[in-house]
């Protein structure tokens, strides 16, 4: 198929499904995190943006300035999501500032250039597992505690990957972390369901972003695209739309799910 002939359909009209809700988004200054923040604000939510990089948070604030009432509806917090004290602090700060917590998109993540398992340095392994997996555990633990205490349930969405559903050669540590998030979501969904707290994972494949380009050389990306039935990579707003749905009451009976946002590239 000649991918240059494809045209994307315009997005559906933004709804107000998140009106009155408060959300935490980690990795919020990244491509998917920022686009998800935009979508949440447009749908009426108040959002705490969590990121380790002050400069990126500042750029995120500028990027969101065109949204009506963005300044009043956002809270910017620099935090290390692999630190338990800092995770507890940003959850507490969010609840103190906005008065509630309804959803969390735990999006903080890190990738690397493809490397054989035989050449993967253990320090890289430890770093990838900390950022991609430990942060998810801490986020679920402390967001879950806050939601349970507040007593009105909530939705927690973990950013896994297509690499958390299938083999990804050269990405051993990354794949391990993303598979682990499925186990976390399934177990937490079982434990926290009685409190009305839902846990789901999303599994994007290629998303147009510098992280994706860093992990896969252009020649390999072009070859991989032939296995994507929709014949295009995802845009960040494709991912944001699914996250907004899972955070909303439209998904109030969905928990423990693994949602592929992959253009059909993962077949089973």
C-alpha positions, -999 to +999 in steps of 0.1 A: +000+000+000+012+035-008+011+051+026+014+086+011-023+083-001-037+079+034-055+108+050-064+109+087-100+115+096-106+146+118-110+138+155-145+136+169-158+166+187-143+168+222-168+159+249-170+170+285-168+135+300-142+145+326-160+176+339-153+181+376-127+153+377-091+156+389-063+136+373-026+129+378-004+124+348+032+113+352+057+118+324+033+147+316+059+167+297+065+139+272+047+136+239+019+113+250+017+128+285+013+163+272-013+154+245-032+135+272-031+165+295-045+186+267-073+162+261-082+160+298-083+197+301-105+200+270-128+174+285-132+195+317-107+179+341-082+195+364-047+180+360-015+177+380+014+173+356+043+153+371+077+153+354+113+152+364+124+179+340+117+215+350+125+228+315+101+204+299+074+213+325+079+250+316+075+242+279+044+222+287+028+251+305+035+273+274+021+246+251-012+244+271-017+282+274-042+283+245-067+261+264-093+282+283-087+284+321-056+261+317-037+280+344-064+276+370-069+239+361-033+227+361-007+220+388+029+215+378+051+193+401+087+183+395+091+148+410+111+116+407+085+090+401+109+062+412+111+077+447+084+066+471+085+098+493+083+120+462+054+099+448+035+101+480+042+139+481+028+146+447-003+126+453-009+144+486-002+178+470-027+171+442-054+161+466-047+191+488-047+215+459-078+202+440-097+185+468-101+151+451-084+125+428-104+106+401-079+093+377-042+087+371-024+081+339+010+066+348+029+075+317+065+080+328+088+058+308+122+054+293+135+035+262+169+029+246+186+020+214+181-017+206+207-039+223+211-077+223+204-093+257+240-105+255+252-069+255+227-053+278+244-036+307+229-043+341+230-006+350+208+001+319+185-028+330+181-014+365+174+021+352+147+009+327+130-013+353+130+016+378+115+042+355+091+019+336+081-005+363+089+007+399+072+040+391+041+022+381+040+002+413+045+034+434+019+053+414-007+026+418+001+022+455-002+059+464-029+069+440-049+038+450-045+047+487-058+083+480-087+071+460-097+045+486-095+072+513-116+096+493-142+070+489-155+077+454-134+052+433-113+061+404-094+050+373-057+042+370-043+037+335-008+023+331+013+030+299+025-004+288+034-011+252+030-036+224+063-048+238+043-059+268+023-083+247+049-098+223+086-104+218+107-073+210+141-083+199+168-061+213+145-046+239+148-072+268+147-048+297+120-026+282+098-056+273+102-071+308+091-039+324+061-035+301+050-071+307+053-065+344+028-037+342+002-062+330+007-083+362+005-051+383-027-040+366-044-074+369-035-079+405-044-043+415-077-045+396-086-075+417-075-060+450-089-025+444-121-033+426-142-035+457-134+002+463-145+012+429-110+017+416-103+004+381-069-006+366-062-009+329-032-009+306-028+006+272-004-010+247+007+014+219+030+002+192+048+028+172+040+064+182+055+092+162+080+106+187+117+110+193+117+080+217+103+057+190+128+070+164+157+064+189+147+028+195+142+018+159+163+030+129+143+044+100+149+014+077+135-010+103+106+013+111+096+013+074+098-025+073+077-027+105+051-005+091+042-031+065+029-052+094+005-024+106-029-029+088-037+008+091-003+016+075+006+045+097+021+050+131+000+064+159-001+101+167+000+111+204-037+122+202-047+087+191-034+075+225-048+104+244-083+097+232-082+061+245-069+072+279-096+099+282-122+072+275-107+048+302-107+077+327-143+085+321-175+070+334-181+056+299-156+029+310-169+025+345-173-013+341-139-019+325-111-031+347-081-054+343-081-048+305-052-046+281-061-021+253-041-023+221-036+011+204-015-004+177-032-001+143-038-038+143-002-048+144-005-072+174-027-101+162-032-121+193 
